[in-house]
């Protein structure tokens, strides 16, 4: 996976993450490069947001149902991505077996 800085997909995902999770952007950028599952969640978020932006093109009979559906999906994915970022911040501390001086 080529997720270099000039990658249009990565730039679009980073713009979405900056909008929804701005406080986590630096770590999210690193995770995009190293974590395939995180990258996949971000792609899902981008697709859900794109679908939400096009909901007005749908027939009026299903428009509001889809708007709620896509809106809930976006909210859930933002929460899931935020959780993944927070989990990645957890640092395992190695317990020393040497007695303290």
N, C-alpha and C positions, 0 to 999 in steps of 0.2 A: 504494500500500500504506500503510495507516494503522497504524503501529506505535507509537502514542503510549503513554505510561506506563500508562494505564488499560486498555490492550488485553489481554483475558484470554489470548489466544494468546501474546503477548509475555511476559506474566508467567509463564506456564507454562514457556515455553522458557528464560527466565532462571533459573527455579528449577532446571531440569535442568542448565543450564550451571554454576550455582553448586555443584551437587552433584558434577559430573564434572570441571569445570575452574575451580575457585574462584579460582585465581591470575590468571586471564585475564578475569574477569567484566566489569570496566569496558570493556575493549576489545571484548569480545564484544557488549556492549550497544550500542556505537556501530556495530559491523559489522551488527548486525541491522537498524539503521535505514537503512544506506546500501548494503548489498551483497545483491542478490537471490539470488545463488548461496549465500552464507553462510546466509541466511534459509531457503532451501530445504533445505540440509543439516540445519539445526536442526529443521525440520519433520519430516524423515525420522527424525532421532534420537527425537523425541517419539513418532512413530508406532511405531517399533521398540520403545521402552520400554513403550508401552501394550500392544503385542502380547505382549511378554514377561510383563507382569503378568497377562495373561489366559490364559497357556499351560495353567494347571491346569484350565481349562474344556474343553480339547480331549480327545478320546478318548485313553485311556491308550496305545493302540497307536502314536500319533504324538507324544505329549506330550514325551518326552525329546529326540527328534530336533528338534522345533520349538524347545524350550528352548535347545538348543545353537546352532541356526540363528539365532534372535533374539539370543541372547547375543553371538555372534560379530559380528552386524550392529551391535549397540550398541557393542561395543568398536572396530570398524572406523570407525564414524561419529565416535566420541569422538576417535579418533586423527586422522581427517581434519579435523575441526573444529579441533582443537589445532594441526595443521599450518597451516591457513588463518589462524588467529590469529597464529601465529609469522611467517608470510610477510607479513602486513599490518604487522608491526612493522619490517620492513626499510625503511630510509630511504635513498633514493637521494641520494648526495652529489654536488653539482655541482662539478666540477673547475674551478678558476679558471685562466684563461689568462694572468692577470697574474703576472709574476715576484714572488717573495717579496721584501720589502724587506730 
